[in-house]
Amino acid sequence: MFGAFQWARVMSPFTLLTEDDPVYAWRERLIDAFDGLALKSPSYHG
């Protein structure tokens, strides 16, 4: 499931989730997991 959100984060400037969405918090935790491994992919959202 995270892979689909990661793909969207990397490939599109469209914001899928708002900060008040519980899924947003889950996705952010996974982005930060493993010393921020998911952040090493370039993205539209930083």
N, C-alpha and C positions, 0 to 999 in steps of 0.2 A: 504494500500500500504506500509506504513512504516513497518508493521509487517513482510512482506516478506524480506525487507532489514535488519531488525533487526535479523531475523532468520539466514540469510546468514552471518551477522557479527559475530554472536555468534557461529555458527556451522562450519564455514569453514575459513581456512587461506587465501583463494582465494580473491584477491582484485577485487570487482565488479566495483567500480567507481574510477576515477582519481580525483585528487583535483581540476582540472579545469572544471569538469562537474557540471552544475548547480544543478543537482539532488544530488550531493555530498554535496553541501552547505545546501540544504533543509534537507537532512538526518542528517547532523551534528547539525542543529538547533533543530531538534526533539530529537536527542540523549541528548542534553543539557536541553531540556524542563523539567519542573516540577522538578527543582533542580537536574537534571541529573538522573532521574529515570531509563532510559534505560541503563545507565552506570553500574547499580547495577547488571546486568546480566554478568556473566563471559564471556569473548570473546577471540578470537585469536588476536584481534587487540587492545587490551588494553582497 
